[in-house]
Amino acid sequence: EGNSISEPKIKLDKNYNPFEVKENTKESLSFLSDLGSLQTEIDNLKDKKKEHNLFQIKKTYIIANSTDGIVIINQERAHNRIIYERLINYNQLSHMSQKLLFPSKFDLNLDESFLLSEMKSELFSLGFEISINQNQLEVISVPLECINENIEELFKMILMTNENMENIDENIKHNICKAMSKKLCVKNGRELQFEEMNDIFNQLMKCENASIDPNGNTTFINLEIKEIT
């Protein structure tokens, strides 16, 4: 009743990783490298207005029905893409931030202090309010999405993502958003409720670049019925 879902009668190898490409499976997994077909599948799925039958396997993959078979979604990569695009499209006027009850403070070395000074305006546009004083960082406000996160760990990830850039001006916002989305996204290994799976599925299909995560990894594949019959 309601959201009751029964799994398709398909035998699946529990040890099979659909996102791992091996040399001896080149023919059967050739569709993995065909991003054009992935985009076609995205367009087809976007046209569907009904709720999709969904279930989860190995607490990692979301399985959904498609026009020609099933779609296998890597939940962490998909949610990473969703959050990245949400962040990269934020602007200072529309973004909500929360002032911390107790500002988070931690020490910086000289390189980290300089790097964060260069990133200050981009961080502010994403909802962060920070102060850098004598190689100490004080985080005063954070985006609402980060209110329950370990702030020091988050900034370490941001610094790590940006420290090897040759041209900080061109890549700074991309790398900040990339670090944030990696920290904030749903991780593989977490059991999801139907509503969470449905939300990830629908939001992914609205992304501008739904087929890959911010690191270039495939977010989903379309497994056609002919591939498994």
Disulfide bonds with the S-S distance in Angstrom:
none
